Amino acid sequence: MRPTIRVTKEFPFEMAHVLWNYDGPCRNVHGHSYRLFVTLSGNPSGNNDDPKNGMVMDFSDLKNIIRSQIISLFDHSVVLSDKINKEKAEMFKEMFGNTVLVNYQPTCENLVADFAVRITPFIPAGVKLHSLKLYETATSFAEWYASDNE
C-alpha cells in the first residue's frame, strides 16, 4: 500500500480590500501582502511509466490551477463586497482599475473559504484539497480544512 502524503505550495500575491459597514480602520481602502498555502493529500504515483511517478501532484500543475483561479483575478486588485454603494463601486473601478466585487465581506476568513470553492473542481481525481492557509499579515491568517467542511 502506498502512503498518503501531503504536499504544500505557497503562493504570494498583493491585494487591497475594503470592509463594507465595518466599525474599524479596515473600512478604509488598504492592502496586504497575502500568502496562500495550498495543501493537497494523496498517494504518490507508483507507476514507473508515469512521467509523474513519485508525485502526489506535479507542483507545476498546482501552480497553473492557482494562477488561473485565484492569482489572475485577485493579485493587484481591490476587492469589495457587492453590498457597497453602486456609485462607490464604480468610483473604485475608475480609480483602481482591477476591482473585484464578491458576494461576501472580503475578510481573510471569507476569502480562504471562497478560494477553496474556486480550487476544488480543478483538483485531479485521486488527490484531495486538504487545507488552505491564507496569511493576511505576517502574524494573522485564516485556515480552511476539508475535514471541517465535509
PyMOL commands that set and color helices and strands:
alter all, ss='L'
color gray80, all
select helices_A, chain A and resi 25-27+59-74+86-96+108-122+146-148
alter helices_A, ss='H'
color red, helices_A
select strands_A, chain A and resi 5-17+30-42+77-81+99-102+127-137+140-145
alter strands_A, ss='S'
color yellow, strands_A
deselect
rebuild
show_as cartoon
